[in-house]
Amino acid sequence: MFDLSKRTALVTGAGQGMGTGVAEVFGTQGAHVLVNDIDSDRAEAVVERLRTEGHRAEAMPFDVTDLDAVRTALGGRTIDILVNNAGNAGAERMAPRAFVDTTPDEWVAPLAVNLDGVMNCTHAVLPGMIEQGWGRVIGVVSGAGTQGVHIGVAAYSAGKGGAAALLRSVALEVARKGVTVNSIALGLMSNAGGSDVTSGLAKTIPAGRLGTPQDLGALCAYLASDEASWMTAQTIPLAGGAITS
Ligand SMILES: NC(=O)c1ccc[n+]([C@@H]2O[C@H](COP(=O)([O-])OP(=O)(O)OC[C@H]3O[C@@H](n4cnc5c(N)ncnc54)[C@H](O)[C@@H]3O)[C@@H](O)[C@H]2O)c1
């Protein structure tokens, strides 16, 4: 089940955190993994680790917010599986502030990486998927984008909610082309908030623990598989019970 050995998979933002977990699980399932990150050193380090573990991997650094850079990096190559994982998360990058206290210049970056980045990468890979009659697009979104949250990340929520909405509509457009498109609405993951607060955060989750990169990788492996051909246009919560709809 979930054999990916015939597939080339591009995972964006895979230089650390959740994306690295997805890349590792894909490697284990036999995929040729293209490890993207805006930070090329991170991407190279993950590739080296995957290869050491016996997996097939290649670094593909680019900035997902730059459509020309995405197209240049792909160079017309056909991608079977795209995981739109690059995004903003973590206290140090999110700088939580009530929306009313923010200024428009603060909205640009969260929308660029969380929404434009998904549009760019998805737009770049879809023609090849449609032409070959097989493809899988996965968005890594957030409960912050599917439900309201009061932690001062409204622009991030907008980016994630926008990406989920985009991908549901794209899914319907390509549903008869052999291409499935789904999103995963993540809850709190093991890298959220820093190690000093993670045990406190875990208590807020019905399952009693934070999510791991492997939890995300396992769901991505299913969604990327032949077996998931009837699963499309969904936004699937993955949150230890913390998101119920
Ligand atoms: N960690 C959580 O608790 C959590 C919760 C909900 C959703 N998410 C989402 O899951 C995804 C992964 O989260 P994470 O915690 O592993 O993030 P992270 O910040 O630890 O890692 C993200 C990676 O993406 C890269 N990146 C950032 N901008 C990029 C760009 N423009 N182009 C290419 N690469 C870029 C970064 O260099 C980094 O290596 C994100 O989309 C995030 O919003 C995370």
The ligand as an SDF file (V2000), in Angstrom:
LIG
                    3D

 44 48  0  0  0  0  0  0  0  0999 V2000
    4.3170   23.7600   13.2590 N   0  0  0  0  0  0  0  0  0  0  0  0
    3.0330   23.9360   13.5360 C   0  0  0  0  0  0  0  0  0  0  0  0
    2.5750   23.8630   14.6880 O   0  0  0  0  0  0  0  0  0  0  0  0
    2.0840   24.1850   12.3900 C   0  0  0  0  0  0  0  0  0  0  0  0
    0.7130   24.2660   12.6540 C   0  0  0  0  0  0  0  0  0  0  0  0
   -0.1590   24.4890   11.6140 C   0  0  0  0  0  0  0  0  0  0  0  0
    0.3270   24.6120   10.3180 C   0  0  0  0  0  0  0  0  0  0  0  0
    1.6600   24.5450   10.0810 N   0  0  0  0  0  0  0  0  0  0  0  0
    2.1360   24.6950    8.7050 C   0  0  0  0  0  0  0  0  0  0  0  0
    2.9370   23.5830    8.3790 O   0  0  0  0  0  0  0  0  0  0  0  0
    3.9550   23.9790    7.4640 C   0  0  0  0  0  0  0  0  0  0  0  0
    5.3090   23.5780    8.0090 C   0  0  0  0  0  0  0  0  0  0  0  0
    5.4700   24.1760    9.2700 O   0  0  0  0  0  0  0  0  0  0  0  0
    6.8310   24.0930   10.0850 P   0  0  0  0  0  0  0  0  0  0  0  0
    6.4750   24.3410   11.5160 O   0  0  0  0  0  0  0  0  0  0  0  0
    7.6020   22.8780    9.7140 O   0  0  0  0  0  0  0  0  0  0  0  0
    7.5630   25.3980    9.5150 O   0  0  0  0  0  0  0  0  0  0  0  0
    9.0700   25.8720    9.7100 P   0  0  0  0  0  0  0  0  0  0  0  0
    9.0240   27.3530    9.7550 O   0  0  0  0  0  0  0  0  0  0  0  0
    9.7610   25.1230   10.7880 O   0  0  0  0  0  0  0  0  0  0  0  0
    9.7550   25.4180    8.3250 O   0  0  0  0  0  0  0  0  0  0  0  0
    9.3200   25.9720    7.1240 C   0  0  0  0  0  0  0  0  0  0  0  0
   10.4260   25.8570    6.0890 C   0  0  0  0  0  0  0  0  0  0  0  0
    9.9400   26.5490    4.9290 O   0  0  0  0  0  0  0  0  0  0  0  0
   10.9900   27.3300    4.4050 C   0  0  0  0  0  0  0  0  0  0  0  0
   10.4250   28.4710    3.7030 N   0  0  0  0  0  0  0  0  0  0  0  0
    9.9010   29.5960    4.2540 C   0  0  0  0  0  0  0  0  0  0  0  0
    9.5350   30.4540    3.2980 N   0  0  0  0  0  0  0  0  0  0  0  0
    9.8400   29.8560    2.1150 C   0  0  0  0  0  0  0  0  0  0  0  0
    9.7170   30.2590    0.7620 C   0  0  0  0  0  0  0  0  0  0  0  0
    9.2170   31.4720    0.4410 N   0  0  0  0  0  0  0  0  0  0  0  0
   10.0990   29.4010   -0.2210 N   0  0  0  0  0  0  0  0  0  0  0  0
   10.6260   28.1900    0.0990 C   0  0  0  0  0  0  0  0  0  0  0  0
   10.7920   27.7640    1.3790 N   0  0  0  0  0  0  0  0  0  0  0  0
   10.4010   28.5920    2.3620 C   0  0  0  0  0  0  0  0  0  0  0  0
   11.8060   27.7640    5.6020 C   0  0  0  0  0  0  0  0  0  0  0  0
   13.1360   28.1140    5.2380 O   0  0  0  0  0  0  0  0  0  0  0  0
   11.7340   26.5280    6.5050 C   0  0  0  0  0  0  0  0  0  0  0  0
   12.8180   25.6490    6.2860 O   0  0  0  0  0  0  0  0  0  0  0  0
    3.7920   25.4870    7.2890 C   0  0  0  0  0  0  0  0  0  0  0  0
    3.0600   25.7510    6.1130 O   0  0  0  0  0  0  0  0  0  0  0  0
    3.0270   25.9020    8.5050 C   0  0  0  0  0  0  0  0  0  0  0  0
    2.3000   27.0960    8.3060 O   0  0  0  0  0  0  0  0  0  0  0  0
    2.5340   24.3280   11.0830 C   0  0  0  0  0  0  0  0  0  0  0  0
  1  2  1  0
  2  3  2  0
  2  4  1  0
  4  5  1  0
  4 44  2  0
  5  6  2  0
  6  7  1  0
  7  8  2  0
  8  9  1  0
  8 44  1  0
  9 10  1  0
  9 42  1  0
 10 11  1  0
 11 12  1  0
 11 40  1  0
 12 13  1  0
 13 14  1  0
 14 15  2  0
 14 16  1  0
 14 17  1  0
 17 18  1  0
 18 19  2  0
 18 20  1  0
 18 21  1  0
 21 22  1  0
 22 23  1  0
 23 24  1  0
 23 38  1  0
 24 25  1  0
 25 26  1  0
 25 36  1  0
 26 27  1  0
 26 35  1  0
 27 28  2  0
 28 29  1  0
 29 30  1  0
 29 35  2  0
 30 31  1  0
 30 32  2  0
 32 33  1  0
 33 34  2  0
 34 35  1  0
 36 37  1  0
 36 38  1  0
 38 39  1  0
 40 41  1  0
 40 42  1  0
 42 43  1  0
M  CHG  2   8   1  16  -1
M  END
$$$$
